[in-house]
Amino acid sequence: MLIPNPDQLQAIAKLRHGDLAEIPFAVVLHALSIGERSVVLEIERKPMKKDIVLEKGVPVDCRSNLWHETLGRFMVSRGLLSEDDFQRCTNKSISLGLPFGETMILEGLITASELYKILQQNLAKKLLDGFTWRSGTFKVHAEAPKVSSPLKVRTPQLVVTGISKFALDEEVNAAVGPLVGKRLLVHPAPPYTLKEIYLTDQQRQLTRLLAGGKRIDELAAETTIPFDQIMRLLYSLAILGIVVPEEWLPAEALLTAAAGELEEPEAPAAAAPPAAADPARRQDEVLEAYLKHRKQDAFELLGLEESATLEAIRERFLELSRRFAPWSFETAELAGLREKAEDLFVAGGMAFGELCDVERRNALIQRRANLRAQREKTPDADRFAIKSDLLDSERQFKKGKALMNAGRYREALVQLQFAYDCDPQNSIYRTELAYCKFLELPTAEAASSLTELKETTRIDPKFGLAVYYAGEIHRETGELDEAEEHLQRAIKMMAPDRRPIEALKALQAQRSKKRSFLGR
């Protein structure tokens, strides 16, 4: 089931378990999203496991057993945090009982605004992994835990990005194949609007053409977009119910589509309010409070002691209300913070109501006392110990690379395959695995290794190592013209790395030797 119709989506949203080989991750995620389910979506492909928490269909958290997906390791891998700073912040986070992100802010390594963006990127990366899983199982748990993180990832953007980058060509062709020859158009009342998705100018050109209805061959003829990109965009938008075959729409919907009522018209621009003073500082203030507020109780949110008087509670609530009044975020510089300010404003009101109610306040004080007593019973050794059974793809990769350098290719493949399975978005893992397969079985694996390297450069066009290895495979298999083309590209992409330069010299020597042999 690659592109489900609305009835099938409703049925999928009610499933408690299933097979990802039969119902792709993108379809499961979309079905739960439009069903506005508040659940935990567990996906598993042993030994990897992820628990994705959805609130009213929106992914807000993803917990996995993968070491590289933790915030600290994610930042180290992106060059955003040094290994020394990572170790120092980890130790301090444990000793103070603070989240890792808050510890980095205390250490002055990062601002609240930067932390929020990195947390969003980390969550998106963890979710995007699901689009690389061709097998595995999923389970839906109705009891969703309380999530302290305020993060959210938009499902339509996630689906478009995941399919555009990670869907296999055969999957895309199998899904879109049945639509060939049919008139496709943008649904006049889709589950999501096109405004909710970031599209390139080329992709928007495609959706504008679809507004009037087009066949796939007509889209290919009337645009300069590569055909594989057309197919990937159509696949993702079809899954989302934004692009549909004409036959799926009732007559009245076709009239609406023909009238061009596909997107709400832009409202006239209102006069801009006066600019805010120091918007960067204001942004940090809002985001720092926003990142914490869901894990704070009423006393913590308002910054009060349990003995606070009603007057003190009132004063702190009014102070918070003034700081995060949504109507104070109307300037262009702060407009993006308005939704977060609204959440903080509402949270402050709920905290005020809880602390002004004697019964609810006393119940909260008792819960806090119980938590303190529980912490006091926990030995320091257990409280501050690092307990982790996370799968460490980085360690496995290093072992595999060392074995590969030693010429022990068969043993290396086991380690490299494990690393790649854990982190399929890692271009280095995929590239080294593909080249190691060729080194182990040059004749049998040459074609498939080249395919894998080509796919790597499609996903990551600036990754020169894959181009270099492709050149080496072509050179070793005697395809010297193809080898030279790849190595010339690799020289530019990998500078100052001299490996492609040395390989090109070896190629020229091969050519000279071949000419000498033929000249005899």
QUISUL-V19964 format. One record per residue. N is the residue number from 1. RES is the residue in three letters. D_FIRST is the distance of its C-alpha to the first C-alpha in Angstrom with 1 decimal. Layout:
BEGIN
n: {N/N}
res: {RES/RES}
d_first: {D_FIRST/D_FIRST}
END
This chain:
BEGIN
n: {1/2/3/4/5/6/7/8/9/10/11/12/13/14/15/16/17/18/19/20/21/22/23/24/25/26/27/28/29/30/31/32/33/34/35/36/37/38/39/40/41/42/43/44/45/46/47/48/49/50/51/52/53/54/55/56/57/58/59/60/61/62/63/64/65/66/67/68/69/70/71/72/73/74/75/76/77/78/79/80/81/82/83/84/85/86/87/88/89/90/91/92/93/94/95/96/97/98/99/100/101/102/103/104/105/106/107/108/109/110/111/112/113/114/115/116/117/118/119/120/121/122/123/124/125/126/127/128/129/130/131/132/133/134/135/136/137/138/139/140/141/142/143/144/145/146/147/148/149/150/151/152/153/154/155/156/157/158/159/160/161/162/163/164/165/166/167/168/169/170/171/172/173/174/175/176/177/178/179/180/181/182/183/184/185/186/187/188/189/190/191/192/193/194/195/196/197/198/199/200/201/202/203/204/205/206/207/208/209/210/211/212/213/214/215/216/217/218/219/220/221/222/223/224/225/226/227/228/229/230/231/232/233/234/235/236/237/238/239/240/241/242/243/244/245/246/247/248/249/250/251/252/253/254/255/256/257/258/259/260/261/262/263/264/265/266/267/268/269/270/271/272/273/274/275/276/277/278/279/280/281/282/283/284/285/286/287/288/289/290/291/292/293/294/295/296/297/298/299/300/301/302/303/304/305/306/307/308/309/310/311/312/313/314/315/316/317/318/319/320/321/322/323/324/325/326/327/328/329/330/331/332/333/334/335/336/337/338/339/340/341/342/343/344/345/346/347/348/349/350/351/352/353/354/355/356/357/358/359/360/361/362/363/364/365/366/367/368/369/370/371/372/373/374/375/376/377/378/379/380/381/382/383/384/385/386/387/388/389/390/391/392/393/394/395/396/397/398/399/400/401/402/403/404/405/406/407/408/409/410/411/412/413/414/415/416/417/418/419/420/421/422/423/424/425/426/427/428/429/430/431/432/433/434/435/436/437/438/439/440/441/442/443/444/445/446/447/448/449/450/451/452/453/454/455/456/457/458/459/460/461/462/463/464/465/466/467/468/469/470/471/472/473/474/475/476/477/478/479/480/481/482/483/484/485/486/487/488/489/490/491/492/493/494/495/496/497/498/499/500/501/502/503/504/505/506/507/508/509/510/511/512/513/514/515/516/517/518/519/520}
res: {MET/LEU/ILE/PRO/ASN/PRO/ASP/GLN/LEU/GLN/ALA/ILE/ALA/LYS/LEU/ARG/HIS/GLY/ASP/LEU/ALA/GLU/ILE/PRO/PHE/ALA/VAL/VAL/LEU/HIS/ALA/LEU/SER/ILE/GLY/GLU/ARG/SER/VAL/VAL/LEU/GLU/ILE/GLU/ARG/LYS/PRO/MET/LYS/LYS/ASP/ILE/VAL/LEU/GLU/LYS/GLY/VAL/PRO/VAL/ASP/CYS/ARG/SER/ASN/LEU/TRP/HIS/GLU/THR/LEU/GLY/ARG/PHE/MET/VAL/SER/ARG/GLY/LEU/LEU/SER/GLU/ASP/ASP/PHE/GLN/ARG/CYS/THR/ASN/LYS/SER/ILE/SER/LEU/GLY/LEU/PRO/PHE/GLY/GLU/THR/MET/ILE/LEU/GLU/GLY/LEU/ILE/THR/ALA/SER/GLU/LEU/TYR/LYS/ILE/LEU/GLN/GLN/ASN/LEU/ALA/LYS/LYS/LEU/LEU/ASP/GLY/PHE/THR/TRP/ARG/SER/GLY/THR/PHE/LYS/VAL/HIS/ALA/GLU/ALA/PRO/LYS/VAL/SER/SER/PRO/LEU/LYS/VAL/ARG/THR/PRO/GLN/LEU/VAL/VAL/THR/GLY/ILE/SER/LYS/PHE/ALA/LEU/ASP/GLU/GLU/VAL/ASN/ALA/ALA/VAL/GLY/PRO/LEU/VAL/GLY/LYS/ARG/LEU/LEU/VAL/HIS/PRO/ALA/PRO/PRO/TYR/THR/LEU/LYS/GLU/ILE/TYR/LEU/THR/ASP/GLN/GLN/ARG/GLN/LEU/THR/ARG/LEU/LEU/ALA/GLY/GLY/LYS/ARG/ILE/ASP/GLU/LEU/ALA/ALA/GLU/THR/THR/ILE/PRO/PHE/ASP/GLN/ILE/MET/ARG/LEU/LEU/TYR/SER/LEU/ALA/ILE/LEU/GLY/ILE/VAL/VAL/PRO/GLU/GLU/TRP/LEU/PRO/ALA/GLU/ALA/LEU/LEU/THR/ALA/ALA/ALA/GLY/GLU/LEU/GLU/GLU/PRO/GLU/ALA/PRO/ALA/ALA/ALA/ALA/PRO/PRO/ALA/ALA/ALA/ASP/PRO/ALA/ARG/ARG/GLN/ASP/GLU/VAL/LEU/GLU/ALA/TYR/LEU/LYS/HIS/ARG/LYS/GLN/ASP/ALA/PHE/GLU/LEU/LEU/GLY/LEU/GLU/GLU/SER/ALA/THR/LEU/GLU/ALA/ILE/ARG/GLU/ARG/PHE/LEU/GLU/LEU/SER/ARG/ARG/PHE/ALA/PRO/TRP/SER/PHE/GLU/THR/ALA/GLU/LEU/ALA/GLY/LEU/ARG/GLU/LYS/ALA/GLU/ASP/LEU/PHE/VAL/ALA/GLY/GLY/MET/ALA/PHE/GLY/GLU/LEU/CYS/ASP/VAL/GLU/ARG/ARG/ASN/ALA/LEU/ILE/GLN/ARG/ARG/ALA/ASN/LEU/ARG/ALA/GLN/ARG/GLU/LYS/THR/PRO/ASP/ALA/ASP/ARG/PHE/ALA/ILE/LYS/SER/ASP/LEU/LEU/ASP/SER/GLU/ARG/GLN/PHE/LYS/LYS/GLY/LYS/ALA/LEU/MET/ASN/ALA/GLY/ARG/TYR/ARG/GLU/ALA/LEU/VAL/GLN/LEU/GLN/PHE/ALA/TYR/ASP/CYS/ASP/PRO/GLN/ASN/SER/ILE/TYR/ARG/THR/GLU/LEU/ALA/TYR/CYS/LYS/PHE/LEU/GLU/LEU/PRO/THR/ALA/GLU/ALA/ALA/SER/SER/LEU/THR/GLU/LEU/LYS/GLU/THR/THR/ARG/ILE/ASP/PRO/LYS/PHE/GLY/LEU/ALA/VAL/TYR/TYR/ALA/GLY/GLU/ILE/HIS/ARG/GLU/THR/GLY/GLU/LEU/ASP/GLU/ALA/GLU/GLU/HIS/LEU/GLN/ARG/ALA/ILE/LYS/MET/MET/ALA/PRO/ASP/ARG/ARG/PRO/ILE/GLU/ALA/LEU/LYS/ALA/LEU/GLN/ALA/GLN/ARG/SER/LYS/LYS/ARG/SER/PHE/LEU/GLY/ARG}
d_first: {0.0/3.8/6.0/6.2/9.6/12.5/12.5/9.0/10.2/13.4/12.1/10.4/13.8/15.6/14.1/16.9/15.1/12.0/11.0/10.2/9.3/6.2/5.7/7.7/11.1/11.1/8.5/10.6/13.7/13.2/12.5/15.6/17.5/17.4/18.1/21.0/20.8/23.6/22.3/22.1/18.7/19.6/17.7/19.3/19.5/23.0/25.5/23.8/22.9/22.4/22.9/21.8/23.8/22.6/25.2/24.0/20.7/22.5/22.5/26.2/26.5/25.0/26.9/26.4/28.5/28.9/32.5/31.8/29.8/32.8/34.6/37.6/36.0/33.6/36.7/38.6/35.9/36.0/39.8/40.2/42.2/44.6/44.4/47.8/46.7/43.6/45.8/48.3/45.9/44.1/47.5/48.6/45.4/45.8/49.5/49.3/46.2/44.6/41.0/40.9/40.3/43.4/45.4/44.7/45.9/49.0/49.7/49.5/46.8/44.4/44.5/42.4/40.8/39.9/38.6/36.3/34.8/34.4/32.8/30.2/29.6/29.4/26.9/24.7/24.9/24.0/20.8/19.9/20.0/16.7/15.1/16.7/15.3/13.2/13.8/15.3/14.9/15.0/17.3/18.4/22.1/23.7/27.0/26.8/30.0/32.4/31.7/34.9/33.2/33.1/30.4/27.3/24.5/22.9/19.1/18.7/21.0/19.3/15.9/17.7/19.9/17.5/15.2/18.5/20.1/17.8/14.6/15.3/16.2/14.0/10.8/12.2/13.2/10.1/8.3/11.7/12.9/12.0/13.9/17.0/19.9/18.7/20.8/19.1/20.9/21.0/20.3/23.8/22.8/19.8/19.0/20.8/23.4/23.8/26.9/25.0/23.8/26.1/25.6/28.0/30.3/28.4/25.1/27.0/28.4/24.9/24.1/27.5/26.9/23.7/25.8/27.3/24.3/23.7/21.9/20.6/23.7/25.9/24.7/25.4/28.8/29.9/29.2/30.2/27.0/25.7/22.9/20.6/21.3/20.4/17.0/16.4/17.7/15.8/12.4/13.7/15.3/12.4/10.3/13.7/14.2/17.3/16.7/15.4/16.2/19.6/18.6/16.6/19.9/22.8/26.2/27.7/25.0/25.5/29.2/28.7/26.6/29.3/31.9/30.4/29.9/27.1/28.8/31.7/35.0/36.6/39.4/42.9/43.7/46.1/49.2/48.5/50.2/52.6/51.3/51.0/53.3/51.9/48.1/47.2/49.1/47.7/44.1/44.9/46.5/43.5/40.9/43.0/43.3/39.6/38.4/40.7/40.7/37.8/39.4/42.8/44.5/46.8/49.9/48.2/46.6/50.0/51.9/54.1/56.0/55.6/59.2/58.5/60.4/58.9/60.6/59.0/55.5/56.1/57.3/54.3/51.9/53.7/53.7/49.9/49.4/51.6/49.8/46.3/47.0/43.9/46.3/47.9/44.8/45.0/46.2/44.0/44.5/43.3/40.8/37.9/39.4/39.8/36.6/37.7/41.2/40.1/38.3/41.6/43.7/41.8/41.9/45.6/46.1/44.3/46.4/49.6/48.8/48.1/51.4/53.5/52.4/54.8/52.6/49.5/51.5/53.2/49.9/48.6/51.9/51.5/47.9/49.3/52.1/49.8/47.8/51.0/52.3/49.1/49.4/53.0/52.3/49.9/51.9/51.9/50.8/47.6/47.1/47.5/45.9/42.8/40.3/37.3/35.0/32.7/31.4/33.5/31.7/34.8/37.1/34.9/34.7/38.5/39.0/36.8/38.5/41.9/41.0/39.7/42.9/44.8/43.2/41.4/38.1/36.5/37.4/36.3/32.8/32.2/33.3/31.6/28.2/28.5/29.6/26.7/24.1/25.8/26.0/23.5/24.6/28.1/29.1/32.1/30.3/27.8/30.7/33.1/30.6/29.8/33.6/34.4/32.1/34.1/37.4/36.6/35.5/36.6/36.0/32.7/31.0/32.5/29.7/26.8/29.1/29.7/25.9/25.5/28.6/27.5/24.2/26.5/28.7/25.8/24.8/28.5/30.7/34.0/33.5/36.3/36.1/33.0/34.9/38.0/36.2/34.6/38.2/39.5/37.0/38.0/41.6/41.4/39.8/42.4/40.4/43.2/42.4/38.9/40.3/42.9/40.5/38.3/41.4/43.1/40.1/40.0/43.7/43.2/40.2/41.6/45.3/47.5/45.7/47.7/45.3/44.0/47.7/48.8/46.0/47.0/50.6/49.5/47.6/50.8/52.8/50.4/51.0/54.8/54.8/52.9/55.2/58.2/57.0/56.3/59.8/61.7}
END
